[in-house]
Amino acid sequence: MSGDEPADPVIDFGPAGSEDRTMEVQREVDYEMPADRLEESQPQCPFGVAGSCCDICYMGPCRVSDDDQYGQDRGVCGATPGTVVSRNLYREIAGGVSAHSHHAREAVELLEDIAEENAADYEIKDERKLRDIAEDLGLDADGEVNEIAKDVAEAAKEDFAPGGGETLNWVERMPAEQREHLDEQDLLPLSSVDQQASRALAQTHQGNDSDTGHILKSALSAGVADGYAGLTMATDLQDVIFGTPTPTNATAHLGVLEEDQVNLAVHGHSPELSEMVVKAAQELEEEAYEVGAEGINLVGICCTGNELAERHGIPLAAHSLQSELAVTTGAVDAMVVDIQCIWPGISDLMECHHTRLITTMDYVRMREATHIPFEEETAMEDAKEIVRQAIEGYEDRQRRQKYDVNIPDRSQEAVVGFSDTALLDVLETIDPDNPAQPIVDAIQSGQLRGIVGIVGCPNPKMREAQMSENLIENLLAADVLPVVTGCIGHIMAQGGYLDPGTVDELAGDGIRDLLYTLGDAAGLDGPLPPVLHMGSCVDNSRIGNVIRAISEGSGIPTRDLPVAASAPELIAEKAVSIGTWALSLGLPLHTAPGLRIEASDAVTQTLTEDLKDITGGHLIQDETPDGAAEKLIDALDERREPLLNASAAGASEGTAADDD
């Protein structure tokens, strides 16, 4: 990409047509993409893949394994494979906890500023949810809105400060029976999520904890902290401030870019930024007209894309793996980023394109980027500066004329935004007294085999196998309901899996009938989509809230429900912490690529088998879609058996009563 003139890319985005549900982007370009860098990295270090490389001190790095043909059986300090693997896993989880809790902290600070009238550009949009949260936390839920917001913000702040209660306040948002069970197992987290994350580093420092079981126990507690002082807190407060999503129509794939408009891509995770950019783009439309554009086309990438789509119907342009590809279209005039999943490779493309790359957070900077600090007090002013950068980018594109624009003719309609509130409201129309009952009835009747929450990112290691698509098709054919978040949501949107029109083609007979029933209850002229989109990565907490409602409504512990989780294209530390939270809830968890535990028999045994008797969950590792689906379905069937037996017993009692 050197020289005065930019490279002239030739991009083949694959065949158009609704029959190609996967809409996999095929390309022949002059630019290095993630798949190219993956190929260049081969072969990857087997010790790293197995979790057995220890580099926390300078006597090493040491490479250890229980396999006597594969590395040493002890590190220089005497650390066993179990010690090394469990420490590495715990540190990954701590990284995820730190990322999610920092995200949540920003939402807490914004709520407090709104309550104290120090953030004029923001407001509380979901008073109902605010009062529900306050009630869960044992606070006064009947007072004036700003006073409740102050109390909720204060309770949230306590979850970051040491010296509070016995555990996190937000653990009150956990299913009650499982919370009590974890308390009995001494697995509830510390009262400060910051302390929980820092303890992970202290505990795994060279010369400290070497007890494999004890380290894994701490790792599970950290997963609980992530689920509640990270995921749940962030989603809770974002819904309060920006509104709880309801099912919304959106369009997905790079075909949503417009050659004759200012294309501004918002990429990252924080609606605090993107919501202001939406408002600023609306207010500055006239400035776009003045430079010859037909308008401002705001599009979403990664989890910000999910946030904007589920609240505003703004197009889902690309998932994280496609973020660089979006720039190579030549149509993106500016890309503004905040936090998480911002791949450094984007910077490499800036010298070849007119695109303005804009960073906004003080702890996320990038090469070749303009930094515009985004502050709550000046939110609208900052957002307008960002939009004006995009308008200038459009002017540059039109003036210089040497940038070829190649927008693929690829787009797909999708229905997004099935928040836990929206889904439970639909179930309540069927059974106002107990919204959980329709799900229990569907499981007992055989209409629904189970539910799998499918989360995470597109991993180039798994894309060739179309891991997410094929796994989900297997589950749907077996009458399992997939609910998705994060960039998996983008994959599903692009492939037509979020389109109600594909239900008859994709769903098994039982789940198809259930989706039509739920669609009728929702007042739709047809079924719900075969896959339900529940939002961004932090919105995994919505899945947790639905599980809680089913558990508490049915009296069945979460560790006995036919519900599982899968990260079929695992990438980030935060995905590992999310998965650990799922294990703490008592759910079977599938990952691909597998967690880095292979080098330790003790860690593998604990997570795949022994954990069943501790939290009720267990780990499934399989990198093939067919194998993963089979193992998940087997796990669901095993957990469904008590429900089927209860249904059969109830039917027998009813028959006996009739005979009497």
ZATORPA-777469 format. One record per residue (C-alpha): residue number from 0; residue in three letters; x, y, z. Coordinates in steps of 0.02 Angstrom, whole numbers, plus 50000, padded with zeros to 5 digits. Example, Ala and Ser with C-alpha at 12.3 -4.5 7.8 and 13.67 -1.06 7.14 Angstrom:
 num residu    px    py    pz
   0    ALA 50615 49775 50390
   1    SER 50684 49947 50357
//
This chain:
 num residu    px    py    pz
   0    MET 50000 50000 50000
   1    SER 50147 50114 49976
   2    GLY 50166 50249 49844
   3    ASP 50074 50408 49801
   4    GLU 49922 50323 49729
   5    PRO 49812 50208 49833
   6    ALA 49795 50027 49780
   7    ASP 49654 49987 49662
   8    PRO 49556 49848 49747
   9    VAL 49449 49722 49658
  10    ILE 49322 49656 49782
  11    ASP 49209 49509 49747
  12    PHE 49075 49507 49881
  13    GLY 49004 49341 49825
  14    PRO 48843 49297 49735
  15    ALA 48687 49394 49774
  16    GLY 48521 49310 49803
  17    SER 48414 49259 49949
  18    GLU 48466 49077 49927
  19    ASP 48639 49122 49992
  20    ARG 48587 49145 50174
  21    THR 48764 49147 50242
  22    MET 48813 49296 50132
  23    GLU 48994 49255 50163
  24    VAL 49102 49395 50094
  25    GLN 49226 49327 49968
  26    ARG 49363 49445 49912
  27    GLU 49516 49468 49805
  28    VAL 49598 49628 49865
  29    ASP 49770 49705 49876
  30    TYR 49749 49735 50062
  31    GLU 49800 49618 50201
  32    MET 49648 49559 50298
  33    PRO 49628 49459 50460
  34    ALA 49618 49294 50367
  35    ASP 49784 49334 50282
  36    ARG 49866 49374 50449
  37    LEU 49796 49213 50523
  38    GLU 49875 49114 50381
  39    GLU 50041 49203 50407
  40    SER 50037 49158 50593
  41    GLN 50034 48971 50560
  42    PRO 50086 48861 50642
  43    GLN 50028 48939 50804
  44    CYS 50120 48893 50965
  45    PRO 50051 48727 51031
  46    PHE 50097 48772 51210
  47    GLY 50000 48935 51199
  48    VAL 49849 48846 51123
  49    ALA 49854 48718 51264
  50    GLY 49868 48853 51398
  51    SER 50034 48784 51460
  52    CYS 50154 48927 51428
  53    CYS 50195 49023 51587
  54    ASP 50279 49192 51567
  55    ILE 50234 49276 51732
  56    CYS 50414 49274 51792
  57    TYR 50587 49289 51714
  58    MET 50648 49115 51756
  59    GLY 50544 49063 51607
  60    PRO 50448 49061 51495
  61    CYS 50411 48882 51546
  62    ARG 50311 48757 51444
  63    VAL 50227 48622 51547
  64    SER 50106 48481 51513
  65    ASP 50034 48323 51591
  66    ASP 50083 48235 51430
  67    ASP 50262 48175 51457
  68    GLN 50295 48187 51270
  69    TYR 50241 48369 51265
  70    GLY 50343 48489 51371
  71    GLN 50404 48482 51552
  72    ASP 50297 48417 51695
  73    ARG 50349 48564 51806
  74    GLY 50405 48742 51781
  75    VAL 50570 48806 51852
  76    CYS 50479 48860 52011
  77    GLY 50392 48691 52022
  78    ALA 50223 48749 51953
  79    THR 50119 48602 51890
  80    PRO 50021 48605 51727
  81    GLY 49863 48627 51832
  82    THR 49937 48781 51916
  83    VAL 49996 48859 51753
  84    VAL 49836 48824 51654
  85    SER 49719 48881 51794
  86    ARG 49820 49040 51823
  87    ASN 49817 49083 51638
  88    LEU 49630 49052 51628
  89    TYR 49597 49156 51785
  90    ARG 49696 49301 51712
  91    GLU 49596 49293 51551
  92    ILE 49435 49301 51651
  93    ALA 49503 49448 51752
  94    GLY 49537 49541 51589
  95    GLY 49357 49515 51537
  96    VAL 49293 49570 51708
  97    SER 49396 49729 51695
  98    ALA 49331 49770 51521
  99    HIS 49147 49743 51564
 100    SER 49151 49824 51735
 101    HIS 49237 49978 51662
 102    HIS 49097 49987 51535
 103    ALA 48970 49973 51676
 104    ARG 49058 50106 51779
 105    GLU 49037 50232 51637
 106    ALA 48849 50198 51636
 107    VAL 48843 50221 51826
 108    GLU 48932 50388 51815
 109    LEU 48814 50446 51678
 110    LEU 48659 50395 51777
 111    GLU 48723 50490 51928
 112    ASP 48756 50645 51823
 113    ILE 48581 50636 51747
 114    ALA 48503 50619 51920
 115    GLU 48601 50770 51981
 116    GLU 48558 50866 51821
 117    ASN 48740 50878 51766
 118    ALA 48716 50793 51596
 119    ALA 48592 50899 51501
 120    ASP 48608 50801 51338
 121    TYR 48543 50641 51418
 122    GLU 48384 50587 51506
 123    ILE 48303 50438 51590
 124    LYS 48195 50349 51460
 125    ASP 48140 50189 51549
 126    GLU 48067 50234 51718
 127    ARG 47985 50063 51734
 128    LYS 48151 49973 51726
 129    LEU 48231 50096 51847
 130    ARG 48097 50057 51976
 131    ASP 48113 49869 51946
 132    ILE 48301 49879 51977
 133    ALA 48275 49981 52134
 134    GLU 48151 49853 52199
 135    ASP 48273 49711 52165
 136    LEU 48408 49804 52261
 137    GLY 48293 49832 52410
 138    LEU 48280 50020 52379
 139    ASP 48128 50134 52383
 140    ALA 48052 50111 52210
 141    ASP 47903 50228 52231
 142    GLY 47983 50398 52247
 143    GLU 48031 50535 52125
 144    VAL 48127 50472 51975
 145    ASN 48287 50570 52002
 146    GLU 48294 50518 52184
 147    ILE 48276 50335 52136
 148    ALA 48411 50358 52004
 149    LYS 48528 50431 52136
 150    ASP 48496 50283 52252
 151    VAL 48523 50156 52112
 152    ALA 48683 50244 52057
 153    GLU 48746 50244 52236
 154    ALA 48711 50058 52254
 155    ALA 48804 50028 52091
 156    LYS 48952 50133 52149
 157    GLU 48964 50026 52305
 158    ASP 48999 49877 52192
 159    PHE 49162 49962 52140
 160    ALA 49217 50016 52314
 161    PRO 49298 49897 52440
 162    GLY 49224 49883 52613
 163    GLY 49041 49858 52566
 164    GLY 48931 49710 52609
 165    GLU 48969 49525 52595
 166    THR 48952 49523 52406
 167    LEU 48900 49634 52259
 168    ASN 48734 49725 52268
 169    TRP 48700 49677 52087
 170    VAL 48704 49492 52131
 171    GLU 48525 49525 52187
 172    ARG 48486 49523 52001
 173    MET 48538 49339 51994
 174    PRO 48411 49195 51996
 175    ALA 48372 49177 52181
 176    GLU 48393 48990 52199
 177    GLN 48559 48986 52106
 178    ARG 48622 49133 52210
 179    GLU 48585 49036 52369
 180    HIS 48669 48882 52295
 181    LEU 48827 48978 52251
 182    ASP 48828 49055 52425
 183    GLU 48827 48880 52499
 184    GLN 48972 48835 52384
 185    ASP 49066 48993 52439
 186    LEU 49070 49053 52258
 187    LEU 48992 49226 52272
 188    PRO 49112 49366 52225
 189    LEU 49189 49498 52337
 190    SER 49090 49656 52372
 191    SER 49199 49756 52249
 192    VAL 49219 49707 52068
 193    ASP 49379 49809 52057
 194    GLN 49448 49713 52205
 195    GLN 49394 49550 52122
 196    ALA 49493 49592 51965
 197    SER 49647 49653 52057
 198    ARG 49642 49501 52171
 199    ALA 49659 49391 52016
 200    LEU 49826 49472 51975
 201    ALA 49886 49462 52155
 202    GLN 49828 49283 52177
 203    THR 49915 49225 52018
 204    HIS 50077 49322 52046
 205    GLN 50232 49214 52045
 206    GLY 50251 49128 52212
 207    ASN 50070 49149 52267
 208    ASP 49924 49029 52246
 209    SER 49970 48863 52165
 210    ASP 49818 48760 52215
 211    THR 49730 48720 52051
 212    GLY 49558 48692 52129
 213    HIS 49568 48850 52233
 214    ILE 49620 48955 52083
 215    LEU 49474 48887 51980
 216    LYS 49354 48923 52122
 217    SER 49414 49105 52122
 218    ALA 49395 49109 51933
 219    LEU 49212 49056 51948
 220    SER 49181 49195 52075
 221    ALA 49258 49318 51953
 222    GLY 49138 49254 51820
 223    VAL 48991 49294 51934
 224    ALA 49062 49469 51961
 225    ASP 49074 49492 51773
 226    GLY 48895 49436 51748
 227    TYR 48822 49559 51872
 228    ALA 48941 49706 51904
 229    GLY 48986 49702 51720
 230    LEU 48856 49636 51598
 231    THR 48695 49655 51697
 232    MET 48737 49823 51773
 233    ALA 48789 49896 51605
 234    THR 48634 49837 51513
 235    ASP 48518 49884 51657
 236    LEU 48578 50063 51665
 237    GLN 48593 50085 51476
 238    ASP 48411 50031 51459
 239    VAL 48361 50154 51594
 240    ILE 48451 50296 51505
 241    PHE 48427 50254 51321
 242    GLY 48269 50150 51325
 243    THR 48238 49963 51328
 244    PRO 48235 49892 51151
 245    THR 48080 49819 51070
 246    PRO 48076 49718 50907
 247    THR 48132 49832 50767
 248    ASN 48161 49813 50579
 249    ALA 48338 49842 50518
 250    THR 48446 49805 50366
 251    ALA 48614 49717 50371
 252    HIS 48775 49698 50269
 253    LEU 48892 49817 50180
 254    GLY 48762 49855 50048
 255    VAL 48686 49980 50171
 256    LEU 48825 50104 50127
 257    GLU 48770 50242 50007
 258    GLU 48887 50316 49877
 259    ASP 48796 50483 49869
 260    GLN 48782 50509 50057
 261    VAL 48901 50546 50199
 262    ASN 48937 50373 50271
 263    LEU 48980 50380 50456
 264    ALA 49017 50212 50537
 265    VAL 49002 50201 50727
 266    HIS 49106 50056 50795
 267    GLY 49129 49989 50971
 268    HIS 49015 49959 51119
 269    SER 48956 50115 51211
 270    PRO 48786 50192 51172
 271    GLU 48839 50342 51275
 272    LEU 48936 50397 51120
 273    SER 48829 50325 50981
 274    GLU 48664 50394 51045
 275    MET 48734 50570 51038
 276    VAL 48803 50540 50863
 277    VAL 48627 50491 50807
 278    LYS 48559 50657 50870
 279    ALA 48704 50757 50798
 280    ALA 48685 50676 50627
 281    GLN 48501 50724 50624
 282    GLU 48540 50904 50672
 283    LEU 48681 50924 50544
 284    GLU 48592 50850 50393
 285    GLU 48583 51022 50313
 286    GLU 48773 51039 50319
 287    ALA 48786 50877 50222
 288    TYR 48669 50945 50088
 289    GLU 48777 51100 50074
 290    VAL 48928 50999 50018
 291    GLY 48826 50903 49888
 292    ALA 48782 50747 49987
 293    GLU 48606 50677 49983
 294    GLY 48609 50657 50172
 295    ILE 48702 50574 50316
 296    ASN 48699 50385 50319
 297    LEU 48740 50325 50494
 298    VAL 48785 50139 50502
 299    GLY 48837 50026 50644
 300    ILE 48984 49908 50660
 301    CYS 49010 49776 50795
 302    CYS 48910 49795 50957
 303    THR 48876 49980 50933
 304    GLY 48788 49921 50776
 305    ASN 48679 49809 50882
 306    GLU 48641 49950 51004
 307    LEU 48590 50071 50865
 308    ALA 48491 49941 50768
 309    GLU 48389 49881 50917
 310    ARG 48343 50057 50973
 311    HIS 48333 50153 50809
 312    GLY 48331 50030 50664
 313    ILE 48498 50099 50603
 314    PRO 48581 49979 50478
 315    LEU 48700 49843 50536
 316    ALA 48843 49872 50415
 317    ALA 48974 49747 50475
 318    HIS 49034 49637 50616
 319    SER 49207 49658 50692
 320    LEU 49293 49542 50568
 321    GLN 49223 49648 50424
 322    SER 49272 49817 50497
 323    GLU 49428 49829 50389
 324    LEU 49331 49768 50238
 325    ALA 49208 49911 50263
 326    VAL 49350 50036 50240
 327    THR 49408 49952 50079
 328    THR 49240 49991 49997
 329    GLY 49302 50171 49985
 330    ALA 49132 50232 50042
 331    VAL 49160 50255 50229
 332    ASP 49195 50439 50257
 333    ALA 49228 50423 50443
 334    MET 49236 50283 50570
 335    VAL 49218 50333 50752
 336    VAL 49266 50208 50886
 337    ASP 49250 50199 51074
 338    ILE 49295 50038 51168
 339    GLN 49324 49852 51138
 340    CYS 49344 49749 50978
 341    ILE 49430 49892 50886
 342    TRP 49557 49794 50785
 343    PRO 49725 49882 50757
 344    GLY 49725 49829 50575
 345    ILE 49604 49970 50536
 346    SER 49747 50094 50560
 347    ASP 49846 50009 50421
 348    LEU 49712 50054 50294
 349    MET 49706 50240 50330
 350    GLU 49853 50284 50217
 351    CYS 49761 50205 50070
 352    HIS 49590 50284 50098
 353    HIS 49508 50449 50133
 354    THR 49418 50377 50285
 355    ARG 49437 50480 50444
 356    LEU 49473 50367 50593
 357    ILE 49417 50448 50756
 358    THR 49453 50386 50932
 359    THR 49355 50453 51080
 360    MET 49409 50366 51242
 361    ASP 49566 50408 51340
 362    TYR 49617 50226 51357
 363    VAL 49584 50178 51174
 364    ARG 49703 50264 51052
 365    MET 49754 50209 50877
 366    ARG 49885 50252 50748
 367    GLU 49827 50362 50605
 368    ALA 49677 50421 50708
 369    THR 49612 50591 50757
 370    HIS 49570 50594 50942
 371    ILE 49412 50687 50992
 372    PRO 49387 50667 51181
 373    PHE 49206 50625 51217
 374    GLU 49141 50695 51382
 375    GLU 48967 50686 51459
 376    GLU 48966 50873 51494
 377    THR 48999 50917 51311
 378    ALA 48922 50763 51231
 379    MET 48822 50848 51093
 380    GLU 48962 50968 51050
 381    ASP 49085 50823 51037
 382    ALA 48964 50721 50933
 383    LYS 48940 50865 50810
 384    GLU 49129 50879 50789
 385    ILE 49132 50694 50745
 386    VAL 48992 50712 50617
 387    ARG 49078 50862 50538
 388    GLN 49236 50756 50517
 389    ALA 49129 50634 50417
 390    ILE 49059 50775 50310
 391    GLU 49236 50834 50274
 392    GLY 49281 50655 50229
 393    TYR 49139 50652 50102
 394    GLU 49203 50816 50027
 395    ASP 49376 50740 50014
 396    ARG 49306 50585 49928
 397    GLN 49212 50690 49800
 398    ARG 49351 50816 49771
 399    ARG 49497 50698 49744
 400    GLN 49404 50572 49636
 401    LYS 49546 50446 49646
 402    TYR 49457 50340 49775
 403    ASP 49356 50204 49691
 404    VAL 49194 50166 49780
 405    ASN 49144 49984 49774
 406    ILE 48989 49951 49879
 407    PRO 48927 49772 49868
 408    ASP 48749 49742 49814
 409    ARG 48718 49643 49972
 410    SER 48588 49679 50105
 411    GLN 48465 49579 50207
 412    GLU 48313 49628 50309
 413    ALA 48312 49578 50492
 414    VAL 48208 49597 50650
 415    VAL 48316 49643 50799
 416    GLY 48294 49699 50979
 417    PHE 48210 49556 51073
 418    SER 48255 49621 51245
 419    ASP 48211 49515 51395
 420    THR 48072 49639 51435
 421    ALA 48000 49627 51259
 422    LEU 48007 49437 51258
 423    LEU 47930 49419 51431
 424    ASP 47793 49542 51382
 425    VAL 47749 49427 51236
 426    LEU 47745 49276 51352
 427    GLU 47636 49373 51474
 428    THR 47502 49396 51341
 429    ILE 47490 49205 51334
 430    ASP 47492 49180 51524
 431    PRO 47471 49342 51622
 432    ASP 47492 49253 51789
 433    ASN 47655 49165 51747
 434    PRO 47750 49217 51589
 435    ALA 47870 49071 51615
 436    GLN 47733 48942 51596
 437    PRO 47718 48946 51404
 438    ILE 47903 48901 51391
 439    VAL 47886 48760 51519
 440    ASP 47731 48697 51427
 441    ALA 47822 48701 51260
 442    ILE 47966 48601 51333
 443    GLN 47852 48473 51414
 444    SER 47749 48452 51255
 445    GLY 47906 48422 51151
 446    GLN 47875 48579 51049
 447    LEU 48034 48658 51118
 448    ARG 48187 48552 51156
 449    GLY 48282 48691 51242
 450    ILE 48362 48862 51224
 451    VAL 48543 48903 51181
 452    GLY 48617 49076 51204
 453    ILE 48746 49099 51065
 454    VAL 48867 49240 51093
 455    GLY 49029 49318 51039
 456    CYS 49127 49368 50886
 457    PRO 49170 49301 50713
 458    ASN 49338 49213 50727
 459    PRO 49434 49193 50563
 460    LYS 49485 49020 50625
 461    MET 49303 48965 50620
 462    ARG 49236 49063 50471
 463    GLU 49285 48937 50337
 464    ALA 49173 48809 50421
 465    GLN 49036 48941 50443
 466    MET 49033 48881 50622
 467    SER 48894 48992 50687
 468    GLU 48777 48966 50540
 469    ASN 48795 48778 50534
 470    LEU 48783 48757 50722
 471    ILE 48624 48861 50727
 472    GLU 48545 48769 50580
 473    ASN 48575 48605 50671
 474    LEU 48495 48673 50829
 475    LEU 48344 48742 50738
 476    ALA 48314 48578 50649
 477    ALA 48313 48493 50820
 478    ASP 48182 48614 50891
 479    VAL 48309 48712 50994
 480    LEU 48282 48901 51002
 481    PRO 48442 49002 50974
 482    VAL 48453 49176 51049
 483    VAL 48603 49280 50996
 484    THR 48702 49433 51048
 485    GLY 48857 49525 50991
 486    CYS 48936 49504 50820
 487    ILE 48854 49333 50802
 488    GLY 48697 49441 50785
 489    HIS 48775 49523 50632
 490    ILE 48813 49353 50555
 491    MET 48634 49300 50585
 492    ALA 48564 49461 50514
 493    GLN 48670 49451 50357
 494    GLY 48621 49270 50329
 495    GLY 48434 49294 50344
 496    TYR 48416 49203 50510
 497    LEU 48334 49356 50589
 498    ASP 48204 49364 50450
 499    PRO 48034 49291 50498
 500    GLY 48015 49238 50316
 501    THR 48145 49100 50340
 502    VAL 48055 49011 50483
 503    ASP 47971 48879 50375
 504    GLU 48137 48839 50291
 505    LEU 48249 48833 50445
 506    ALA 48146 48782 50596
 507    GLY 48095 48608 50650
 508    ASP 47909 48572 50660
 509    GLY 47895 48601 50846
 510    ILE 47989 48763 50860
 511    ARG 47907 48828 50701
 512    ASP 47737 48810 50782
 513    LEU 47802 48895 50939
 514    LEU 47870 49042 50839
 515    TYR 47702 49064 50753
 516    THR 47614 49059 50922
 517    LEU 47732 49190 50993
 518    GLY 47713 49297 50837
 519    ASP 47524 49295 50858
 520    ALA 47543 49342 51041
 521    ALA 47657 49486 50990
 522    GLY 47524 49549 50869
 523    LEU 47629 49512 50716
 524    ASP 47561 49452 50550
 525    GLY 47668 49296 50555
 526    PRO 47800 49212 50663
 527    LEU 47947 49277 50761
 528    PRO 48114 49253 50671
 529    PRO 48196 49082 50688
 530    VAL 48338 49163 50787
 531    LEU 48304 49298 50916
 532    HIS 48424 49446 50922
 533    MET 48446 49509 51101
 534    GLY 48576 49645 51076
 535    SER 48760 49679 51103
 536    CYS 48892 49583 51203
 537    VAL 48845 49658 51371
 538    ASP 48664 49616 51329
 539    ASN 48703 49434 51367
 540    SER 48628 49486 51533
 541    ARG 48460 49489 51443
 542    ILE 48478 49302 51417
 543    GLY 48516 49287 51602
 544    ASN 48360 49386 51645
 545    VAL 48250 49272 51539
 546    ILE 48329 49120 51623
 547    ARG 48294 49200 51791
 548    ALA 48111 49230 51747
 549    ILE 48090 49050 51688
 550    SER 48178 48981 51842
 551    GLU 48084 49085 51969
 552    GLY 47919 49067 51877
 553    SER 47932 48878 51864
 554    GLY 48023 48841 52026
 555    ILE 48157 48749 51927
 556    PRO 48339 48794 51970
 557    THR 48439 48864 51825
 558    ARG 48558 48716 51841
 559    ASP 48413 48601 51795
 560    LEU 48337 48700 51651
 561    PRO 48364 48641 51471
 562    VAL 48462 48798 51432
 563    ALA 48643 48807 51373
 564    ALA 48769 48935 51309
 565    SER 48890 48933 51163
 566    ALA 49032 49044 51105
 567    PRO 49057 48958 50936
 568    GLU 49188 49082 50875
 569    LEU 49275 49131 51036
 570    ILE 49402 49274 51026
 571    ALA 49417 49391 51174
 572    GLU 49453 49379 51359
 573    LYS 49282 49456 51392
 574    ALA 49201 49308 51302
 575    VAL 49293 49192 51422
 576    SER 49226 49289 51571
 577    ILE 49050 49283 51497
 578    GLY 49067 49095 51477
 579    THR 49125 49078 51657
 580    TRP 48970 49173 51712
 581    ALA 48864 49047 51614
 582    LEU 48953 48904 51703
 583    SER 48918 48989 51870
 584    LEU 48732 48995 51825
 585    GLY 48739 48807 51806
 586    LEU 48731 48801 51616
 587    PRO 48823 48688 51495
 588    LEU 48946 48797 51399
 589    HIS 49016 48760 51226
 590    THR 49167 48852 51156
 591    ALA 49259 48846 50990
 592    PRO 49405 48866 50983
 593    GLY 49418 48771 51146
 594    LEU 49474 48855 51305
 595    ARG 49662 48839 51331
 596    ILE 49658 48699 51458
 597    GLU 49716 48547 51360
 598    ALA 49886 48537 51446
 599    SER 49810 48501 51617
 600    ASP 49709 48345 51653
 601    ALA 49656 48418 51820
 602    VAL 49584 48578 51746
 603    THR 49500 48482 51604
 604    GLN 49421 48359 51726
 605    THR 49360 48499 51840
 606    LEU 49277 48602 51703
 607    THR 49205 48461 51597
 608    GLU 49146 48343 51735
 609    ASP 49171 48394 51917
 610    LEU 49087 48562 51894
 611    LYS 48920 48475 51869
 612    ASP 48918 48440 52057
 613    ILE 48975 48616 52103
 614    THR 48876 48742 52000
 615    GLY 48777 48622 51888
 616    GLY 48866 48681 51731
 617    HIS 49001 48599 51628
 618    LEU 49116 48638 51482
 619    ILE 49093 48568 51306
 620    GLN 49236 48589 51182
 621    ASP 49207 48547 50999
 622    GLU 49267 48642 50846
 623    THR 49146 48561 50722
 624    PRO 48968 48628 50704
 625    ASP 48891 48454 50692
 626    GLY 48986 48388 50842
 627    ALA 48950 48543 50947
 628    ALA 48765 48536 50905
 629    GLU 48755 48352 50950
 630    LYS 48838 48380 51119
 631    LEU 48731 48532 51159
 632    ILE 48571 48439 51112
 633    ASP 48624 48291 51220
 634    ALA 48652 48409 51366
 635    LEU 48481 48489 51340
 636    ASP 48395 48320 51329
 637    GLU 48476 48264 51491
 638    ARG 48415 48421 51580
 639    ARG 48244 48410 51498
 640    GLU 48211 48235 51565
 641    PRO 48149 48290 51738
 642    LEU 48026 48410 51657
 643    LEU 47959 48274 51543
 644    ASN 47944 48155 51690
 645    ALA 47851 48288 51789
 646    SER 47733 48313 51643
 647    ALA 47703 48125 51627
 648    ALA 47673 48110 51814
 649    GLY 47549 48253 51808
 650    ALA 47458 48171 51664
 651    SER 47450 48006 51759
 652    GLU 47380 48091 51912
 653    GLY 47250 48176 51804
 654    THR 47199 48010 51726
 655    ALA 47187 47928 51897
 656    ALA 47079 48070 51960
 657    ASP 46965 48052 51808
 658    ASP 46950 47864 51842
 659    ASP 46901 47898 52022
//
